[in-house]
Every structure is written in C-alpha cells, then in structure tokens.
Amino acid sequence: MVIYCNGQYIEEQDAVISPFDHGFLYGMGIFETVRIYDRHPFLLDDHLVRLQKGLDEMGIRTIVRKEEITAIVQKLLRLNNLSNARVRINYSAGIGKAGLPEDDYFYPILIVFISPLSEAVNCIVEKEAVILKLRRNMPETGNRLKSHHFGNNIAAKMELQTTYPNAEGIFLTKDGFVAEGITSNVFWVKNKVIYTPGENTGILMGITRQWIIAAAKKMGYEIQEGSFPLSELERAEEVFLTNSIQEIVAINKLIEIGVYQGAAGKITQALYQQYKLERTSSSSCENLL
C-alpha cells in the first residue's frame, strides 16, 4: 500500500523513522483511526478535534488542519484504488535526545496509513464477550489519550487469545467498575435507559461513543454516564460495544455473567439504523444536535 510519510507518498515498506524519535523511544505520539465509507471519512471533524487536544496535552506543537488531512486521505484512496478503508492519522513527537525531554516537541512526524475494508454490512454483528481478569490501567495524564501507550490493551488481547479468542474483552477498573472494551466503549440498556461508563472511570472517550450519546438523546432515550459495578451488566437487557471500525457490535452473551437480546435488542437496532443513515454523509456529531 502507498502511505503518506511527512510530505511524501511512498510504499509502506519504504517508510522509516529515526530510532531517536520519541514516539518510538517513549510512546510520545497521538493517533486517530477513521473509517471511510464510499470515500467519505465518517465523523472526521470529531476525530481531528480529539487529535488536536491530545497533541496539545502531550506538548506536540502542531496545528491539525482539516483541509490538509482530507487532501492526504483522498489522495491515498486514489493511489491505492480504494473506496472503503481504514485510515490511521498518526503524529509522532519527532527526533529528540535519548532521555526525557526538557521542552515541548516542535517537529513532529505525520504518517497516514491506509488499509482496505469491505463494503459496510447492513446488519449488526453479534458476538460474545467476557470480563477480563486484567484490570484497566489508569490514564498516563488526567484524561486517557489515544496515544502510543497500548501495553495494557495488548496484554488484554493476549489474555483473550489463551481463553476466549473469538470473544470481545471488557475491562473493569481496579475498583471493579465497568470500564471499556479492549478497543471499544461499552453500553447497556435496562428499562429503556441507556447506560455507559463515564470519563471518571479512566476510559477513552470514543468518537462513536460520542455519536451514540448524541443520537440517543435526539431519539428521546435517557442516557446515564457514571461508575457502575459489574452487577449492573448482570441485570441488563441489551449490551453493545462501539468503535469507529466495528461500528456497533451487539453482545448476545457475557460469558459466566448473562445472556442478552443481542442484535434483536430494540434500542440497539434503532441506534444502528440511525448509524447506517449517517455513516456516508456526517462529518461531525454536531449534525445530531
């Protein structure tokens, strides 16, 4: 595949970074993963807002420009002859001395990766899930960033491979509250109310999560965010996970915990149908406000 690397469009095998890049040495980097539907980058505006906030918090001094990113993405789609794709927009801090920095980063490296995806399906994917033994670590800063720090996620994925490799994994916090999936956010429904862990649990505030909350409110559903014990999931009627690539995943069984309505859940279905209407046109959750 052709990718974009700091001003050049090159074959992916030709891409290199310095061993002194602090994204490599210390994990100082921020990224966003965007799904492309028929050449349309869904919710790109929201992804770029979160990307800029993460860069600012890490002291990576650059301005994310929508026009530049859009042009890069569209050119990569043309060069790779793709209409449906996964795009990762990645800023690495750039070259520095071997040692912790004494100042902000002023020369970051922008790399944009692209990989093909099949056309979007028109039905909800249904899966089983399991509560991970590994607990969710706390964010490196006050808020969880979509950064290069993925050790906790990878360790959780390795745990699944030895136990339930086909299931989705759900983290609890160190205090036993429901947190998030390995790369997804968690929602459940009880008595027509939608629940989801709040930012105080240390989760990544997902862009699809943000869309779900805005869409649900517009559709007249009550949303509750907060710290919820595992027992709340045991009493749920519907459970679903969200992320930008998988969209909405209906959970039909939480192993050793409970069985749910899965793709037949009325609220899960209603949100998915609205998602299908939006995914080839919307650039921001503000469209729902």
N, C-alpha and C positions, 0 to 999 in steps of 0.2 A: 504494500500500500504506500501511496505517497502521503507524507505528513508535512506539517509546517514546523520549522525549527528556526526561531529567531531571525526571521526575514527571508528564509529560503524554503522552497518546496523541494523535498528530497525523498528518495526511497527510504523506508523505515530502517532498513539495515545499515544505512549510511549515517544515521543520526548518532552523535556523540555529545557528551558533556564532560567538563573538566572534573577530575577527581577532587578538586578543591571547591566544587560547587556546594554551597551549604545546604541545598536541597538534598544532595546525596549524603553529605557528612553528618548533618544534624536534623534532617527532616523538615527544613525550613522551606516549605512550599505549600501552595494552595491550588486546588483544582475544582472544577465542576464537570459533571457528566450530563450531557444534554441528549435527548432522543430526537432524531429527525424523522418526521413523518412526511413522505412525499415532498422532500426538500424543505419542509417547514420546521425550524427549531422550536419545539414546544416550550413555552414559558421562558424563553431566552432572557427576557428583561429581568425576571426574578433571579435567575441563575447568576447574571452578571452583577446584580446588586449584592448578592451574598458573597460573590467572588471578591468584589472591591472591599467589602467590610472585613473579610478575612485577611486580605493583603495589608490593609491598614493596621489591623491588630498585630500582625507579625512584623510590622516595620519594613515591609517590602514596598518601597516608594515607587509606585507606577499608577497611571490612570488607565482603567479599563474602558475602552471606547467601543461602544456597540457597533458602530459603522465598520471599524477595523475587524472585529471578531466576525461579524456577519460576512464580510467580504472573504475572509480566510476560509470560513466554513463552506460557503458556496463554491469557492474555487476548488476546495478539496473534494466536494461532491462531484464536480465536473471532471477533475483529473482522475478520480477513481471510478467514474461512471456509476455513481450511487444515487438513489433517491431516498432510501430508508437506511438510517445509520445510527451508530452510537458515536458521539464526539466527546473527547475529553479535552478541556481547555485547561492547560497546566502552566502555572507560573512557578518557577524555581528561583530561589533567592539570588543565585548567581555566585560568582567566584569570590572567595574570601580567604583569609589566612586560616591555617589549621589551628583552631582554638575558638572559644566562644567570642562572638562579635562584640565590639565596643561601640558600634554605631548602627544606624539603620542600613538597609540594603538599597542601593540606588541603581543597580544594573542587573535586574532580574532577567531570566531567560523564559521566553514564551514558547511553549511547544503545544501544538494542537494535533492530537491523534484522531484517527477515524477508522471505524471498522464497520462492515456491513451488517445489517439486520434484515430479517424477513419483513414483509408487509405486516402491519399490525393485524392481529386476530380480532374477531368481532364477538368474542365471548370471554368470560372471566376464567383465568387459570385458577385451578383449585389444588391446594396442597395440604399436607400435614405439617405440623410444627412441633417443636419440642423446647422445653425450657433448658437453657444451657447451664451446666454446672459452673462454668467460668462466669464471674461477675463482670459487669460493665465497669471499666476504669473511669475515673473522673477526668474531665477535660484538662488539657495542659494549661489553659488560661481560664478566665471567668466563664467563657462560653465555649462550647465544642465547635471547633473549626473543621471544615472539610479539607484537612491538611494531609501531609505525607505520613502522619503518625497513625499507622494502621496495624500495629503489632497486636493489639487486643482483638481486633476483628479477625486477623489471620489465625491467631491461636484458637478463636472460637470456631472458625471454619475447619481447622484441623481436628477439633473435638468432634464435630459432626461427622467427619469422614470415618471416624472409628466407631461411631454409634449409629446414627441415622443419616446416612449420606444423602438421601433424597428429600429430607425434611428441611424446613426453614427453622433457623435457630433464633430464639428470643432471649435476650439478656434480662436479668434482674440487676438492680443496683446492689451495692454492698449491704444496704439496709433491707433488701428484699422487696423493693418496689419494682413494678413492671417498668422496663426502660424502652428498649427498641430491638429490632432485628439486627442481624449482623451488618446488613447494608440497607435497612428499611425502617420505616416507622410503623407503629402498632396502633390499631383502632379496634374497638369492640362496641357492640350495641346491646343495650339492655333496656326494656320497656320504652323503646323508641328514642332513647337518649344515646348519643354517640360519645364515647369516652376515649381519651388518648393521653399518654403521659405528657406532662408539662416540661418546660425548659429547666425547671428546678431539679429534674432527675438527671441532668447532665447529658441529655440526648442531643443529637444533631437535628436541628430544626429543618427538616427536609422540605424541598420545594414542592413536591407532590403532596406532602402533609399540609403545607400552607394552602395549596389549591383545594384539598378535600375540606378543610375547615371553612374556607370562603364559600365553596359550592354548597356545603351542607347548610350553612346559615341562610344562604339565599333561597334554598329549597324549603326552609321552615323548620329544620331539625335543630334541636338543642345540642350544643357541644359542651362537654366538660373536660377541662385540662387540669392535671394535678398529679399528686403522688398516690398511686393505687397499689394495694397489696395484691399478691397473686390470686387471692380468693375472689377478687373481682372478675378475673378471667374465668374462673370456675363457674360463675353464675351467668356468664354472657350467653346471648342467643346467637349473635353473629360476631365473627372475628375476621379482620382482614389486615394485610400489610400493604405498604405503598413504597415505591421508589420510582425514579424517573425512567428506568429501563423496563422494569417488570410491570409498571402501571399499578393496577390494583389486584392483589392476589388474595383470593378467598381461602380462609383456613377452615377445613371441614373437621379437623381433629387436632387437639393439642395432646400429644402422647402422654398418657398417665394422668391427664387432667380432666379433659372433657371432649364432648362431640358437639359440633355446631352446624348451622344450616348451610355453611359453605356458599357456593355460587347461587343457591336458591334464596339466600337472605334478601329480603325486600329492600332494605336500605343499602346494602352492598350493591345490589343490582341497579338501584336508582342512581347512585353515585357513578357507577361505571357507565351507564348510558349517557349521563351528562359529560363524563370524561371523553367518551367517543365523539361527541358533538364538538368538543373544544380542541381536541389534540392536533388538528390540522390547520388551526387558524389562530389560536390565542398566543400572545406573546407575554402576557402578564396576568397574575391573579386579580389585578385591579379591574379586569374586564367583568368580574363577577360582583363587584361592589356597586 
